[in-house]
Each structure stands twice: as C-alpha cells, then as structure tokens.
Amino acid sequence: MAQQLIVEGKDAIVLANLLKKRGLPPPEGYANPVKFRDEFVLMAGGYDKALVALQEALDNSSLTNIGLVVDANETGASARWQAISNILLEKVPEEVVAKTSLEANGVVITGENLPIIGIWIMPDNQSTGYLEHFVAGMVPSDDRLWRYAEETIQNLESEGLARFSPIKRQKALLHTWLSWQADPGRPLGLAVEMGYLDARSQAIDGFAQWFQQAFQLKGA
C-alpha cells in the first residue's frame, strides 16, 4: 500500500504532531518518522507546484490514497476548489466530480478503480486564509495572552507601525503570541508538541475526521 500527502508548504510537521497528540495512529506503512517525512509527505513548495504534484499522483497507479492540503489565501476556498476540480476532471470520471462539493469537513472522493482522494483547503474549506488561521483555533478560548496579542497587533495597525500586509496579519498575531510563551518563538509543530496549542480543540475535529477518511491508518 502506497499513500501520499501533498502539502503546499511546510504544514506536514504541524499536522503530524497534531494528529499524534490526538492519539491517531500513523498512516499504514509510514510509522517510521523518516519514512513518513520522506515518502508519505510531499512538500511541493508552493500552490502551483502542489497542483502539479496532484496531477502526477493521480497518474501513479501504485497510490491507493492521495491527500492534498493547500491554503485558500486571499483567493478563497471556492476558487481553489474550482482549480482542483479541473485537474480531477482529467483523471476522475466527470459524474464523480460533478456530485462532489467542497464541504466544511473537506472532500473525500471514492470510486471504482480510483484511489481515495482527499482535499483540504486551509483553514476550513470555506474561508480565505491559511495554516495560521487553522492553528489559531487551537489557542485556548480563555487565553488572556492571546487577547493581549490581539490588542497589541491592533495598536500597531492604528499607529501605522504594522509592516506586514493585511493578508499576513494572522501570521503576525500567532507568532507574536508564540513569542511570549515559556519557551519563546517555537515553530508551530513544536508549539503543538509542547502543549501551547490544544490539539483536542473542537475547532480541528473536522480535519482529524477528514484525515481518517482520506488515509488508511495503522490498525484501522
């Protein structure tokens, strides 16, 4: 069994630690961390390259499960889904694609003589945004430091001191908050592993469910 998760950027470490924290088993055949990193995950290095990787994966008859995770960014989830659908139409029967729509819990396509194909558009398959919007859902709702970080970002903006573009506001907010933790400035994957972010948050239940449907997990 060969499975592949295609990610636009460096989301894989974050997602792997998140799923591990939730107690999900690794994908079948990829329990070894090195094999997970080098064979299960394909870091495409950008949105356009991720779409090319999806085309190549669909041509690979050895793959039983294919997952794609990309960011909506300011383009929006609907526009991203349309572009992905056009690629799927090259390899997947039209009637299968036609009856598939982008839902809040992502897309999982199954069919005769097809691999299982999972699509997730960060943060929630509905909105604009990216990985940091998704990760922010794991910040405890009663976290006073998060509210202070929000006020700080707002003050920067009101004073004209914010050097980041509006689309990168969430990155600035999340990394400001992380810079004030006991061990400041940890990368997102380590922040999950160290417990700064709540991997049990209901905000990410949909992604955990999608992953279980898109891939064959060890022992499942």
Secondary structure, DSSP 8 states (H G I E B T S, - for coil): -EEEEEESSSHHHHHHHHHHHTT---BTT--SHHHIIIIIEEE-SSHHHHHHHHHHHHH-TTEEEEEEEEE-BTT-HHHHHHHHHHHHHHHS-HHHHHT---BTTBEEE--TT--EEEEEEETTSSSSB-HHHHHHTTS-TT-HHHHHHHHHHHHHHHTT---S-GGGHHHHHHHHHHTTSSSTT--HHHHHHTTSS-TT-GGGHHHHHHHHHHS-BTT-
